[in-house]
Amino acid sequence: MKKDFFLTNLIILFTVVVYGQKVDRLEVLPTGINGYLVREFPNKSKEEIFKSVKDWTEYNIHSANYATNSTIEDEYISFKINSVGVVHYKNKPVWNLDLYVEIRIKPEKLRIDIELLKIDAIEEGQSSLPILGHKGSIIMGLYKKNGVPVKGYKSTRLDINNILNEFGDKIFESVDGKKDYKKDDW
């Protein structure tokens, strides 16, 4: 009983200390994503940044009007997006990610918060992958119930981390003007 109480408090403390911090790279942890990404865009107004993000969502999210949960002009956009990236297990494509994204905008700055909603099976008959496994059950996750990483899922965790960071980078690149989603070159 004392061990479980101590472990629970340790996880809560870990969540408070780690979650909600600005990070350079996103990682999936037993408690979720380790923080949020921030990039600066010198000489870009919040209106320019907002327009770039809004255009990115409209070009890249199927049914963007339905995916967008909330928009505050020039300040905030939130949306859900399904089937982001392909996660492998033993070199086979098995899962993709469902994400909830919040984007906050200030003059010359953009913040992206990503929540991992689900690691969803690609094929029918496969099961979703939980972040935390269940003790005494056949359901395995990326981490054991006590927060210890499951060794067999090391490359899967790396795939997820790469997908999360590439997703954020795509949004940053669109604001920076490095990607033209309109494809005007035809």
C-alpha positions as CSV (number, residue, x, y, z in Angstrom):
1,M,0.0,0.0,0.0
2,K,2.8,2.4,0.9
3,K,4.7,1.5,-2.2
4,D,1.6,2.3,-4.4
5,F,1.0,5.6,-2.6
6,F,4.7,6.6,-3.0
7,L,4.6,5.6,-6.7
8,T,1.4,7.6,-7.3
9,N,2.8,10.7,-5.7
10,L,6.1,10.3,-7.6
11,I,4.2,10.2,-10.9
12,I,2.1,13.2,-10.0
13,L,5.2,15.2,-9.0
14,F,6.9,14.1,-12.2
15,T,3.8,15.2,-14.2
16,V,3.8,18.6,-12.5
17,V,7.5,19.2,-12.9
18,V,7.9,17.9,-16.5
19,Y,4.5,18.5,-18.2
20,G,3.9,22.1,-19.2
21,Q,7.5,23.0,-19.9
22,K,9.0,24.5,-23.0
23,V,11.1,21.7,-24.7
24,D,13.3,21.5,-27.8
25,R,12.0,18.0,-28.7
26,L,8.7,16.3,-27.8
27,E,8.8,12.9,-26.3
28,V,6.1,10.5,-25.2
29,L,6.4,9.7,-21.4
30,P,4.2,7.6,-19.1
31,T,2.3,10.8,-18.3
32,G,1.8,12.0,-21.9
33,I,3.8,14.4,-24.0
34,N,6.8,16.0,-22.1
35,G,6.0,19.7,-22.8
36,Y,5.3,22.1,-25.6
37,L,7.3,23.7,-28.5
38,V,7.9,27.4,-29.0
39,R,9.5,29.1,-32.0
40,E,10.3,32.7,-32.6
41,F,9.6,34.4,-36.0
42,P,11.3,37.8,-36.0
43,N,9.5,40.5,-37.8
44,K,6.2,38.5,-38.1
45,S,3.1,39.9,-36.6
46,K,0.7,37.7,-34.8
47,E,-1.8,38.3,-37.6
48,E,0.8,36.9,-40.2
49,I,1.5,33.9,-37.9
50,F,-2.2,33.2,-37.4
51,K,-2.9,33.4,-41.1
52,S,-0.1,31.0,-41.9
53,V,-1.3,28.5,-39.3
54,K,-4.9,28.8,-40.4
55,D,-3.9,28.3,-44.1
56,W,-1.8,25.2,-43.0
57,T,-4.8,23.7,-41.2
58,E,-7.1,24.3,-44.2
59,Y,-4.6,22.7,-46.7
60,N,-3.5,19.8,-44.5
61,I,-6.5,18.7,-42.4
62,H,-9.3,16.9,-44.1
63,S,-12.5,18.7,-43.2
64,A,-10.6,21.4,-41.4
65,N,-13.8,23.2,-40.5
66,Y,-15.0,20.2,-38.5
67,A,-11.5,19.4,-37.0
68,T,-11.1,22.9,-35.6
69,N,-12.5,23.1,-32.1
70,S,-11.8,26.7,-31.3
71,T,-10.4,29.7,-32.9
72,I,-9.7,33.1,-31.4
73,E,-8.6,35.5,-34.2
74,D,-4.8,36.1,-34.3
75,E,-4.3,34.4,-30.9
76,Y,-5.4,30.7,-30.7
77,I,-6.4,27.7,-32.7
78,S,-7.2,24.2,-31.5
79,F,-8.0,21.1,-33.5
80,K,-8.1,17.3,-33.5
81,I,-6.3,15.4,-36.2
82,N,-6.4,11.7,-36.8
83,S,-4.1,9.2,-38.5
84,V,-0.9,11.3,-38.2
85,G,2.2,9.4,-39.3
86,V,2.9,5.7,-39.3
87,V,4.2,3.9,-36.2
88,H,6.1,0.7,-36.7
89,Y,6.6,-2.4,-34.6
90,K,9.2,-4.9,-35.7
91,N,9.5,-3.0,-39.0
92,K,5.8,-3.4,-39.8
93,P,3.4,-0.4,-40.0
94,V,0.9,-1.0,-37.1
95,W,-0.4,2.2,-35.6
96,N,-0.9,5.9,-36.3
97,L,-1.5,8.8,-34.0
98,D,-4.7,10.8,-33.1
99,L,-3.7,14.2,-31.8
100,Y,-5.3,17.2,-30.1
101,V,-3.3,20.4,-30.9
102,E,-3.5,23.8,-29.4
103,I,-1.6,26.7,-31.0
104,R,-1.0,30.0,-29.2
105,I,0.2,33.0,-31.0
106,K,2.0,36.2,-29.8
107,P,3.8,38.8,-31.9
108,E,6.9,37.0,-33.3
109,K,6.1,33.8,-31.4
110,L,4.2,30.5,-31.8
111,R,3.6,27.8,-29.2
112,I,2.4,24.3,-30.1
113,D,0.9,22.0,-27.4
114,I,0.2,18.5,-28.6
115,E,-1.8,15.9,-26.7
116,L,-1.6,12.3,-27.8
117,L,-5.3,11.1,-27.8
118,K,-4.8,7.6,-29.2
119,I,-2.2,5.3,-30.8
120,D,-4.7,3.8,-33.1
121,A,-4.4,0.5,-35.1
122,I,-4.0,0.8,-38.8
123,E,-5.7,-2.5,-39.8
124,E,-8.9,-3.9,-38.6
125,G,-8.4,-6.6,-36.0
126,Q,-5.3,-4.9,-34.5
127,S,-5.6,-3.2,-31.2
128,S,-4.7,0.3,-30.2
129,L,-1.6,0.7,-28.1
130,P,-1.9,2.4,-24.7
131,I,0.8,4.5,-23.2
132,L,0.7,2.6,-19.9
133,G,0.2,-1.1,-19.8
134,H,-2.0,-2.8,-17.2
135,K,-0.4,-5.0,-14.5
136,G,-1.4,-8.6,-14.6
137,S,-3.1,-8.2,-17.9
138,I,-2.1,-9.1,-21.4
139,I,-2.6,-5.5,-22.5
140,M,0.9,-4.1,-22.9
141,G,1.8,-0.4,-23.4
142,L,4.8,1.7,-24.2
143,Y,5.5,1.8,-20.5
144,K,4.7,-0.6,-17.7
145,K,2.2,0.5,-15.1
146,N,5.0,1.7,-12.8
147,G,6.3,4.0,-15.6
148,V,9.3,1.8,-16.6
149,P,9.7,1.7,-20.4
150,V,8.9,-1.6,-22.1
151,K,12.1,-2.7,-23.8
152,G,10.3,-4.2,-26.9
153,Y,8.7,-0.8,-27.7
154,K,11.9,1.3,-27.8
155,S,11.8,1.9,-31.6
156,T,8.0,2.4,-31.4
157,R,8.6,5.2,-28.9
158,L,11.2,6.7,-31.2
159,D,8.8,6.6,-34.1
160,I,6.2,8.4,-32.1
161,N,8.6,11.0,-30.9
162,N,9.8,11.6,-34.5
163,I,6.2,11.9,-35.8
164,L,5.3,14.4,-33.0
165,N,8.4,16.6,-33.8
166,E,7.9,16.4,-37.6
167,F,4.3,17.4,-37.1
168,G,5.3,20.5,-35.2
169,D,8.1,21.3,-37.6
170,K,5.7,21.3,-40.5
171,I,3.6,23.9,-38.8
172,F,6.7,26.0,-38.0
173,E,7.9,25.7,-41.6
174,S,4.6,27.0,-43.0
175,V,4.8,30.0,-40.8
176,D,8.5,30.5,-41.8
177,G,7.4,30.4,-45.4
178,K,9.5,27.3,-46.2
179,K,6.5,25.3,-47.5
180,D,4.1,26.3,-50.1
181,Y,1.0,24.1,-49.7
182,K,-0.8,25.9,-52.6
183,K,1.4,24.3,-55.2
184,D,1.4,27.3,-57.5
185,D,4.2,25.9,-59.6
186,W,2.0,24.1,-62.2
